[in-house]
Amino acid sequence: MGRQGVIGREWIVKKTLFVLAIMGILGIVLIIVAVTKESMPALTKVGPFNLFSTEWNPKVGKYGIVVFIVGTLLTTVGGVMVAVPLAIGTALFLTEIAPRRMATLVSRGVELLAGMPSIVIGWMGFTILVPLLAKLTRTTGSGILAASIILGIMSMPIITSIARDALETVPSSYKQASIGLGATRWQTIWHVILPAAKPGLLVAVILGIGRAIGETVAVALVIGPASAFPKSLTTPTHTLTTKILMEMGESSGIQRSVLFAMALVLLLLSMALILTVRLVTRKKAYVR
């Protein structure tokens, strides 16, 4: 093939990749525009004061979504509190302690957990975890606690994977210098390796939050449908995602627009997380 043919092929590849990139950006823009457009009746007719109130009762014109925002934040924070110690501990075990064969075995297990369908994890939570919590607490068992445990299990693989990569990027000379100065393995991990990998670990946690904040089906099975503030960790409540799931098939008019407004809030939260990741990674690159 002549030089002209090679140049022609390169031009086609470049233009194809450019079109694909534009399609991805266009898809994101269309989603934002569509959700915002559908949310406008809720923002204009219901009003922000009604929309961001604490009472949900569409029959009397009350469309407060603060209950669901609080439920989303509580379950996300709870899930992160469960996932982070497990994930960071697993990542440290894989990179600093485990023999190669055991590390390979544990890694495969984490990968299998990451690929497990959310409906399966949610169903296990509904049939095993919720009855167990109900027996221990003498309540329904559904609520923030059950949802947090499930979200922790689902967020753990992604945090473990990214945390492991962050720990493996720490130069081996740091570890060798610490041990050479007489530090123990634990002192080296705590005072040298973890601080050096801190930016990457923060990215892992933030992405884990993103995984937890958008989960729907698994949370819906264990949180218990109730449009009220939770009185305890084991009383039913709702999140933004579960409320949208439960009512999207029956809603119409203003109520449907309010559900889109909930989706818009979730979209904004996700965008905030993405911007946070960008800031953390940019700071990491600057430090280096």
N, C-alpha and C positions, 0 to 999 in steps of 0.2 A: 504494500500500500504506500502511495506517495505521501509527501509532506502535506499536500493539500487535503488528502483524505484524513490524515491524523488530526489536522487542525479542525476539520469539519466535525469529526467525532467528538473532540473536546468541546467544541461550541455547543453541540447538542446536549452533552452531559451537563455542562454548566447551566444551560437554560432549563433543562429538566429539573435539576436540583433547586434552581431558583424558584420555579413554579411550585414545586412541592413545599418549599419553605414559606412562600407567600400563602399557599393554601392553609398551612398550619396556623399562621398568624391570622388569616381571614376567619378561620373557624373560631378562634378565640374571641375575636372582635364580634362576630355574629352572636356568639353565646352571651357575651356581656350586653350587647344591644337588645337582644330578645328578652333576657331576664329583666333588664331595666325597664323596657317598654311595658312588659306585663305587670311590673310592680308599680307603675305610675298611678293607676286608680287607687291603690292602697295608700300611696303617699299623699295624693291630692284630696280624695274624698274622705278617707278615714282620718288622715292627719297624723303627724308624727307624735303628738301627745297621746292619742289613743293607741297608736301602733306600738309605741314604746312604753306602754303601761303594764301593769301586773295582772290584769284580769282578762281571761279568755272566755267569752260567751257570745258567739256569733248571733244567737237568737235575739239578743238585746243590743246588738251593735258594738260589743266589746271585743276588740281584736289585739289585746296586749300580748306581745311576743317575748317580753322580758323573762317570763317563766322558762321558756324554751332556750333562750340564750344562756340563762343561768345553768340549766340542765346540761347544755352542751359544754360549757366551761368546766363545770364540776366533774363530769365524766371524763373529759379530756385530761384535766389535771390529775384525777385519780388514776387514769390509765397510764399516764407518764410516770407517776410515782411508783406504780407497779413495774412498768417496763424498764425504766432506766437502770435500777440496781441489777436486775437480771441480765440486761443486755450488756452493760459495761463489764459486769463480772464475767459473763460468758466470753466477751471479746478479750479480756485480760487472760482468762484461762487458755484460750486458743492461741494467743500470741506469746505468752510468757511462761506458761506452766505446763500445758499438756504435751505429751509425746506426740510425734507426728501421726501415728495411726489413730490415737484417740482424738486428736484434733480433727482429723479427716472425718471420723465417725460423727463427732458432735456437729461439725459443719454441715454434713449431709442432713442431720436431724433438723437443724435450723432452717435449711433450705426447704425441707419438706413442710415444716410449719408455715413458712412464708407462702408456699403454694397451696395451702389448704383452703378450700372455699369458705367464705365467711359464714355461709348458711350452716355449714357443718359445725363450726366453732360455736355459733349462736345456738344451734340445736343442742349441742352438748351442754352449753351453759344453762339452757332452759330445762333440760331433763336431769342434770346432775348438780350443777352449781346452785341454782335457785332453790331446789328442795333442801339441799344441805344447809344453805344460809337460813332458810325458813326454820329448820329444825334447831339450829344453833341460836338464832335470835328470837324465835317464836313470833315471827312476823310473816308477811307474804314471801319474803326472800328476794323479791324484785326491787330494783332501785339503783341508786348511784353506785353502791358497793359492787353489786354483781356486774353492772356495765363497766365499771373501772377495771375489774379483774379480766373481763373478756377483752377489753381494749388493750390492756397491758400485754396479754398473750399475743394479740394480733400485731401490736406495734413492736414487740421485742425483736423479731427477725430483721426488720429494716434497720433498727438502731444498732443491732449487733453487727450487721454486715458493714455499715459505714464506720462504726467505731473501730472495728477490726482493721479496716483499711487505714484509718487515722493512726492507730497504734503502730502499724507496720511501717509507716512513713517516718517514724522517729529514728534518727540516725543511730546505728549501733554503737557509735563512738560515745554517745551520751551514757548508755548503759555501761559500757566498758570503763569509762572514766569514773562513774559512780562506784562501781564494784572495786575498782583499783584504789579508791580512797577509803575503802573499808566498809561501805554501806552494805546492808543486807539486801536480799532480793525484794522484800516488802518495802524497805526504805527507798530503794531505787524506783520501784513502781510508783509509790505515793509521791515522792518528792521530785522525780526526774521525768519519768515516762508520761504520767498523766498530765502534768503541767505543759509538757512539750506538745502533747496531742490535743490540748484543750480546744482550739478552734475547730478541729475536725469533729471532736466529740459534741460540741455545741450544734454543729450542723446536723449530726446524727439525731440529736434530741429534737431539734426543730422539725426535721422531716418525719420523725416519729409522731410528733404532735399533729402534723398534717395528715398522717395516716389515721390517727384516732378521731380527729375532728369531723371527718367526712363519712365515717362508718355508719351504716344505716340498719341493715337487716339483722345483724348479730345483736346490736344494741336494742332494737325493737323487741327481740325475743326475751330479753332479760330485764329490761328497765321497768316494764309494767306501764300500760297507758294511763296516765293521769295528768290532766292539764292544771296542775297546781304545784306550788313550791314543795319540795321534799321536806318533810318534818324530821327525817333522819336518813341515814345512809341506806336503810332497807325499807323505805316507803316508795311506792310507784311515782314516777314523774315522766317527763317527756324531754327530748332534745329537739333541736331544729329539724334534724334529718328524720327522726322517727315521726314527728308531727306531720311533716310533708308526706311521708310514706302512708300514714294512716288515713289522711283526709284528701289526698289528691284525686281519688276516684269518685268522691261524692261532692266535691266542692264546685261552686260556680259563682259567677259574679264577683263581688267584693272579696268574699272569702278566698276564692281562687287567686285573686291578685295578692292577697296577704301572704299566701303560701309562696308566691313568687318573690315577695319581699323578704321572706325568710331565706329563700335561696340566694337572694342578693346579699344578705348579711353573711351567709356562709362563703359566698364568692369573695367578698371583701376580706373576710378573715383569712382565707386561703392566700389571697394576694399579699396580705400583710406578712404571712409566714414566708412566702417566696422572697419578698423584699428583705426580710430579716436574714434569710439564708445568703442572699447576695451580699449584704453588708458584712456578715460574718466572714464569708469566704474572701471578700475584698480586703478586709482587715488582716486576714491570715496571709494573703499574698503580699500585703504591704510590709508586714512584720518580717517576712522572709527576705 
